[in-house]
Amino acid sequence: MGDDERELAAGAGESEPFAGDDVEILDIEAVEEEGGAGADIADFAAAPPAAAPEEGEPTAELAELKNRHLRLLADFDNYRKRSDREREELARFALAEPVRDLLPVVDNLSRALAASGQLEDLRRGIEMTARQLTEVLKRWGVEEVPAVGHPFDPRMHEAVMRVESADVDEPTVVEEFQRGFLLRGRLLRPAMVKVAVGREAGGPGAAGPRGGAGENG
């Protein structure tokens, strides 16, 4: 082989590795690109997961609801205590107005006791004071239970005595031993009375009025 042929062969040998190098470089770049993507995936897989909220951990909304609930409980407790105080105070001073109206009656009784006049004057003063007391009671809804001359009413009268009489057709109150009173229509105390019954009704075995509002059973 001459010198020219050897130079061509050497040039051909040098050009083939160059072409191979170009292919190898492209392969390396592709591998590097694939390796980069793989590294990113590996890094993502190896990264710690985002911290999830622990179970039962209150969120801001739950915390606000809890605070509102506690404030509501505190307000209700304060309202209950205030209502209890007002109710106790109302019960303590419920009789303030009636007692204030009774004070003039007490004053008149004191004046009657301190008077040094005639017995008739004392009697007149007591009668005036009694009328004044009756007016005060009426003002507050207190009324006397009708008794003498009225038919016997076991709801209003307590019969403590019974007599036979030909002058009555039905049991009738003929005497009052203790007055009864109503408060706005409700019985406060029954009147203790004597009741007259007809002779037939008062005969043996007859069922006349016994007891009344004041008796049990």
Summary of the structure (lengths in Angstrom):
residues: 217
radius of gyration: 56.5
end to end distance: 154.8
largest distance: 182.2
contacts: 488
relative contact order: 0.07
helix: 54%
strand: 16%
